[in-house]
Amino acid sequence: MATRAAVIVPIVDDPGDVALQQHWRKAWSLSSLAGGADAWLDRAGFDRAPWLATALAGGIVAWFALPSPIAWIVAMAGCILLASATVALTRPGDDYVHLRRAVVAVALLISAGIALVWIRSVVIGAEPIARPQVIWLEGKVLERENQPAQQRVRLTLAYRDAEAGLARKVRVNVAPDDLDPGIAEGAHVRLRARLMPPAPPMAPGAYNFARAAWFAGLSATGTAIGPVQLIGSATPGGTLARRATHLVRPRALAARRLRRRHRRGICQRRPWRNLGRGR
């Protein structure tokens, strides 16, 4: 009958023992991985710049992904602590110089991305109205957008909310028949409108119009009720505005000529399409 020999566990530190060499193999693999990364960063040179932009964009994405300001602060603090610890552990003549610099730069840029979009949200973001309302508003036309396909004209207005004591920016859709042709950007108007707060996404992962309106500075959107009254016409711009108009006008003329040539080309090609229909 065969017998199995007992496994002998060595007590002394034998350099030739396989069990004792396993730990050193792992440490060697980790050091080789770090050395390979440092060598790759050294060879990359200026190709490392896109990774810095990616780190900044990652911080911006993290701001949108994290749920609350506390999470934003924790993420920023963690990145700053990681960069500080990396700098504190660096010694003169130490290996992996490029790897340590990359860790510091990426951590700081992620933190900067979170801070950048947070500051932009505070500075540009507009607080939405509390509830749907029908009000009379008097303000200045910031932008006029003609939408003939939808049979409407979209006006972006700036007005003073007396109840909240805030200057608000709203977007109102107006029927073409209710709008004076003389109303342009810069005109002062008065109208009655039905305003709604920007709508949140209808389903998880859907388009978040409330977030887009926040960064666009829109407090509400709605529809005009009745005609829009023109109080004051738009004042002509100064020297800079006139120069901008002179610069834009040649571009508009060139675009119009290109559209005409394109239409002529289509009209000339149409007879070739109808050759087979007469058979």
PLY file of the C-alpha trace (Angstrom):
ply
format ascii 1.0
element vertex 279
property float x
property float y
property float z
element edge 278
property int vertex1
property int vertex2
end_header
0.00 0.00 0.00
1.40 3.36 -1.05
2.08 5.98 1.55
2.21 9.77 1.15
5.14 11.64 2.58
4.44 14.54 4.89
5.09 18.01 3.58
8.09 19.56 5.24
7.72 23.26 6.04
11.16 24.89 6.30
11.94 26.82 9.46
15.13 28.55 8.36
15.32 31.19 5.63
16.55 29.13 2.73
17.12 31.28 -0.37
16.46 28.31 -2.58
13.03 27.58 -1.14
10.20 28.22 -3.61
7.62 29.18 -0.95
9.81 31.95 0.39
10.51 33.32 -3.11
6.82 33.87 -3.98
6.61 37.17 -2.04
9.67 38.53 -3.81
8.21 37.61 -7.18
5.11 39.73 -6.51
7.18 42.66 -5.33
9.38 42.34 -8.41
6.33 42.30 -10.69
4.90 45.43 -9.05
8.21 47.24 -9.33
8.57 46.20 -12.96
5.03 47.46 -13.65
5.82 50.83 -12.08
9.14 50.94 -13.95
7.41 50.17 -17.24
4.85 52.91 -16.65
7.59 55.41 -15.79
9.56 54.45 -18.91
6.44 54.80 -21.07
5.79 58.27 -19.65
9.40 59.19 -20.32
9.12 58.12 -23.97
5.75 59.83 -24.44
7.12 63.35 -24.16
4.57 65.91 -25.38
2.05 63.13 -26.08
1.21 63.26 -22.37
-0.71 66.54 -22.84
-3.97 64.91 -24.10
-4.04 62.80 -20.94
-4.01 66.00 -18.89
-7.03 67.26 -20.82
-8.69 63.89 -20.24
-8.09 64.22 -16.50
-9.70 67.68 -16.49
-12.68 66.32 -18.43
-12.87 63.43 -15.97
-13.27 65.91 -13.13
-16.13 67.60 -15.00
-17.81 64.24 -15.59
-17.34 63.37 -11.92
-19.18 66.56 -10.92
-22.20 65.47 -12.96
-22.01 61.89 -11.73
-21.65 62.56 -8.00
-24.95 63.17 -6.22
-24.36 66.08 -3.82
-21.97 68.91 -2.87
-20.62 66.78 -0.02
-19.51 64.16 -2.54
-17.86 66.89 -4.65
-15.92 68.15 -1.62
-14.85 64.62 -0.65
-13.65 63.90 -4.20
-11.68 67.14 -4.36
-10.16 66.54 -0.93
-9.18 62.99 -1.86
-7.42 64.16 -5.04
-5.57 66.90 -3.16
-4.51 64.48 -0.41
-3.26 62.01 -3.02
-1.17 64.70 -4.72
0.17 65.97 -1.38
1.12 62.47 -0.23
2.90 61.78 -3.51
4.91 64.99 -3.20
5.71 64.32 0.48
7.01 60.81 -0.23
9.28 61.96 -3.04
12.98 61.91 -2.21
15.91 63.41 -4.14
17.25 60.89 -6.62
14.19 58.66 -6.23
13.02 56.42 -9.04
9.76 56.75 -10.95
9.99 60.54 -11.28
7.68 60.69 -14.29
5.13 58.39 -12.67
5.00 60.51 -9.53
4.57 63.68 -11.57
1.76 62.05 -13.54
-0.07 61.05 -10.35
0.23 64.59 -8.97
-0.88 66.23 -12.23
-3.85 63.91 -12.81
-5.07 64.25 -9.23
-4.85 68.04 -9.29
-6.54 68.30 -12.69
-9.45 66.08 -11.62
-9.92 68.33 -8.60
-9.65 71.40 -10.84
-12.29 70.00 -13.20
-14.75 69.52 -10.35
-14.05 73.03 -9.05
-14.31 74.56 -12.54
-17.76 73.24 -13.36
-18.95 73.94 -9.81
-17.89 77.60 -10.07
-19.49 77.89 -13.50
-22.70 76.42 -12.12
-22.78 78.98 -9.32
-21.91 81.97 -11.50
-24.02 81.23 -14.60
-26.74 78.99 -13.20
-30.22 80.51 -12.91
-32.67 79.56 -10.19
-35.93 78.32 -11.79
-39.30 79.73 -10.86
-41.02 77.95 -7.99
-44.28 77.04 -9.77
-46.15 77.48 -13.06
-47.64 80.96 -13.37
-49.42 83.30 -15.73
-48.02 86.82 -15.42
-47.57 90.10 -17.20
-43.90 90.74 -17.85
-42.06 93.68 -19.30
-38.50 93.24 -20.44
-35.87 93.40 -23.13
-35.57 91.07 -26.08
-32.20 89.33 -25.89
-32.67 87.04 -28.86
-35.25 86.45 -31.58
-35.38 83.12 -33.39
-37.82 82.64 -36.25
-39.12 79.07 -36.56
-41.47 79.00 -39.57
-41.63 75.20 -39.62
-43.23 75.24 -36.16
-45.24 78.39 -37.02
-43.83 80.34 -34.11
-41.21 82.88 -33.11
-39.05 82.19 -30.06
-38.11 85.19 -27.94
-35.54 85.18 -25.15
-36.42 87.94 -22.67
-34.76 89.49 -19.64
-37.11 91.01 -17.06
-37.23 91.97 -13.41
-39.21 89.67 -11.11
-40.67 92.07 -8.55
-41.99 89.28 -6.32
-38.64 87.50 -5.95
-36.50 90.60 -6.42
-34.41 88.90 -9.11
-33.51 89.53 -12.72
-34.67 86.54 -14.74
-34.13 85.23 -18.23
-37.02 83.37 -19.87
-37.82 81.91 -23.27
-41.28 82.46 -24.73
-42.88 81.10 -27.90
-45.06 83.60 -29.77
-47.41 83.09 -32.71
-46.24 85.09 -35.77
-49.60 86.92 -35.98
-49.21 88.18 -32.38
-45.76 89.66 -32.97
-44.98 93.10 -34.31
-42.53 92.91 -37.25
-40.52 95.73 -35.68
-39.65 93.67 -32.61
-35.99 92.74 -32.80
-33.11 92.10 -30.45
-32.80 94.97 -28.00
-36.47 96.03 -28.15
-38.52 96.57 -24.97
-41.78 94.63 -24.98
-44.71 93.85 -22.72
-46.73 90.64 -22.89
-48.80 88.16 -20.91
-47.25 84.71 -20.77
-47.76 81.31 -19.25
-44.43 80.27 -17.71
-43.31 76.83 -16.58
-40.19 75.72 -14.69
-37.68 73.77 -16.84
-38.79 70.15 -16.94
-36.62 67.39 -15.43
-35.88 64.22 -17.44
-38.91 62.04 -18.12
-36.94 58.81 -17.54
-33.53 57.87 -16.13
-30.88 58.69 -18.70
-33.20 60.88 -20.79
-32.47 64.44 -21.87
-32.25 66.69 -18.81
-33.67 70.01 -19.97
-33.60 71.40 -16.42
-29.81 71.03 -16.31
-29.40 72.53 -19.80
-31.62 75.47 -18.83
-29.62 75.98 -15.63
-26.35 76.41 -17.52
-28.09 78.50 -20.22
-29.38 80.90 -17.54
-33.06 80.20 -18.24
-35.42 80.44 -15.28
-38.56 79.40 -17.19
-40.04 78.67 -20.60
-43.55 79.28 -21.80
-46.00 80.63 -24.34
-47.29 84.14 -24.92
-51.01 84.75 -24.40
-52.21 87.38 -26.83
-50.23 89.94 -28.80
-46.84 91.27 -27.79
-46.80 95.03 -27.18
-43.82 97.03 -28.40
-42.82 99.65 -25.82
-39.46 100.77 -27.16
-37.63 99.95 -30.38
-34.15 98.53 -30.41
-31.44 101.17 -30.24
-28.84 101.02 -33.01
-25.42 99.76 -31.98
-22.22 101.75 -31.79
-19.14 101.65 -33.97
-18.27 98.08 -32.96
-21.75 96.82 -33.79
-21.70 98.53 -37.20
-18.31 96.99 -37.99
-19.59 93.58 -36.97
-22.59 94.07 -39.29
-20.28 94.97 -42.18
-18.25 91.84 -41.52
-21.29 89.56 -41.34
-23.04 91.00 -44.42
-20.50 89.68 -47.00
-20.71 86.24 -45.42
-24.49 86.27 -45.68
-24.32 87.32 -49.33
-21.82 84.56 -50.10
-24.00 81.96 -48.37
-27.03 83.17 -50.35
-25.15 82.84 -53.64
-24.03 79.30 -52.73
-27.62 78.30 -51.97
-28.80 79.70 -55.31
-26.12 77.79 -57.22
-27.00 74.63 -55.32
-30.68 75.02 -56.23
-29.80 75.62 -59.89
-27.72 72.45 -59.87
-30.63 70.47 -58.45
-33.01 71.89 -61.06
-30.59 70.94 -63.83
-30.30 67.37 -62.53
-34.05 66.80 -62.20
-34.66 66.07 -65.93
-32.20 63.18 -65.72
-34.27 61.69 -62.93
-37.47 61.79 -65.02
-36.04 60.10 -68.12
-37.34 56.69 -67.11
-40.84 57.87 -66.29
-41.85 58.56 -69.91
-41.36 54.96 -70.95
0 1
1 2
2 3
3 4
4 5
5 6
6 7
7 8
8 9
9 10
10 11
11 12
12 13
13 14
14 15
15 16
16 17
17 18
18 19
19 20
20 21
21 22
22 23
23 24
24 25
25 26
26 27
27 28
28 29
29 30
30 31
31 32
32 33
33 34
34 35
35 36
36 37
37 38
38 39
39 40
40 41
41 42
42 43
43 44
44 45
45 46
46 47
47 48
48 49
49 50
50 51
51 52
52 53
53 54
54 55
55 56
56 57
57 58
58 59
59 60
60 61
61 62
62 63
63 64
64 65
65 66
66 67
67 68
68 69
69 70
70 71
71 72
72 73
73 74
74 75
75 76
76 77
77 78
78 79
79 80
80 81
81 82
82 83
83 84
84 85
85 86
86 87
87 88
88 89
89 90
90 91
91 92
92 93
93 94
94 95
95 96
96 97
97 98
98 99
99 100
100 101
101 102
102 103
103 104
104 105
105 106
106 107
107 108
108 109
109 110
110 111
111 112
112 113
113 114
114 115
115 116
116 117
117 118
118 119
119 120
120 121
121 122
122 123
123 124
124 125
125 126
126 127
127 128
128 129
129 130
130 131
131 132
132 133
133 134
134 135
135 136
136 137
137 138
138 139
139 140
140 141
141 142
142 143
143 144
144 145
145 146
146 147
147 148
148 149
149 150
150 151
151 152
152 153
153 154
154 155
155 156
156 157
157 158
158 159
159 160
160 161
161 162
162 163
163 164
164 165
165 166
166 167
167 168
168 169
169 170
170 171
171 172
172 173
173 174
174 175
175 176
176 177
177 178
178 179
179 180
180 181
181 182
182 183
183 184
184 185
185 186
186 187
187 188
188 189
189 190
190 191
191 192
192 193
193 194
194 195
195 196
196 197
197 198
198 199
199 200
200 201
201 202
202 203
203 204
204 205
205 206
206 207
207 208
208 209
209 210
210 211
211 212
212 213
213 214
214 215
215 216
216 217
217 218
218 219
219 220
220 221
221 222
222 223
223 224
224 225
225 226
226 227
227 228
228 229
229 230
230 231
231 232
232 233
233 234
234 235
235 236
236 237
237 238
238 239
239 240
240 241
241 242
242 243
243 244
244 245
245 246
246 247
247 248
248 249
249 250
250 251
251 252
252 253
253 254
254 255
255 256
256 257
257 258
258 259
259 260
260 261
261 262
262 263
263 264
264 265
265 266
266 267
267 268
268 269
269 270
270 271
271 272
272 273
273 274
274 275
275 276
276 277
277 278
